[in-house]
Amino acid sequence: MELSDLRVFVAVARTGGITRAAAELHTVQSSISARVAGLERELGAILLRRHSRGVALTAAGEQFFGYAQRITSLADEARRAVRDEKPCGTLRIGAMETTAGIRLPPVLESYTAAWPDVDLSVLTGPTESLVALVKDHALDGALVAGPVDDEELHEEEVFTEELVAITALRHRDLDDALRGPNGPRLLVFRAGCSYRRRIEAVVRSRGVKPKVLDYGTVEGILGCVAAGLGVTMLPKALIEHSGLRHRLRLHRIAPADATVTTVFVHRRDAHVTMALKEFHRHLHAAADHSALESSKVALQL
């Protein structure tokens, strides 16, 4: 079984088509088809089923896809390990959108200045999806809401955020906002977001069953909150830097619900590249600076 054949199969399965895989791998469709056919003969099973829009995995293909992904990822990891003298190559980091907005900019600024040869990419998303991508080797690490408590992952606390309930400026408190003329409405990120689970629990503990509206961005959520369309819950530090701050009112919540820890996770069994080690160092330098600034503010108060 050739590693190159596995790479071809993974590309076809991931892109959903022979034509798309050929474009991605910079080869011709006939070569892709021949390699997949050879792999199917070797395995004695049909892996792909052709249809008008491309291809779909058969039951055997679904099962084989996971193994092929792990094998090709491990091969890439081995190659990086033996060449790993200084930070270079690709580094794929995930982050919650809120973390990407308020915590990552100084990390990315210092990291990219120090290591310009690293091809760094950042994917934002909710905690659940980012954790799944790290476990599937699609991300080298991710900043997510903790604790994660997964035996396959190493996790380390990095930042601590204070969460606040957020309403339009005219609402004197959260209960007032939930009694709006259109009924109680929560404006949140899509399923899998830890902040979403937190505000749903807080509101339901008050005996309220709200309508939940999904939004894809922080700006979208805050704009709708400022317009009085509902309430949300986000890190206080994020709102303090928002251009909409003057149109929003922040409300403290119970201490048990107000604190959330951001952790950095990566696979325990994966080789930690120099690129990832250096990212980890820059991340903690930024976290230490943030903690120092917070302590100065507290002393001034």
Number of C-alpha atoms within 10 A of each C-alpha: 9 8 12 11 18 21 18 23 27 20 20 26 20 15 17 18 19 24 17 16 22 20 11 13 13 9 12 13 15 11 13 21 17 12 18 20 18 14 20 15 12 10 13 9 14 16 24 23 11 13 9 5 8 15 17 19 19 15 13 13 19 14 12 17 19 12 13 19 20 13 15 16 17 15 13 11 16 14 11 18 14 9 13 15 11 13 21 19 15 16 19 18 23 28 26 21 22 20 20 18 14 15 20 18 13 14 19 18 11 15 20 14 9 13 16 11 14 17 14 18 11 14 14 19 23 23 23 15 17 25 26 12 15 21 20 15 18 16 22 23 28 26 30 31 26 19 14 18 9 12 9 14 19 16 23 16 17 19 21 17 17 17 25 23 20 27 29 25 18 14 19 13 17 20 13 12 23 21 13 14 8 10 14 20 23 23 23 27 24 16 13 14 19 18 20 21 14 16 24 19 13 16 18 11 10 9 8 17 15 15 13 17 14 14 15 12 14 17 13 14 23 30 16 17 25 21 14 19 22 27 24 23 26 24 21 18 15 18 21 13 11 13 11 14 16 12 16 21 20 23 16 15 17 10 9 7 15 19 14 19 16 22 20 24 29 24 21 13 9 16 15 17 23 19 24 21 12 16 23 17 13 19 21 16 16 21 20 14 11 14 14 12 11 11 12 10 10 9 7 6 6
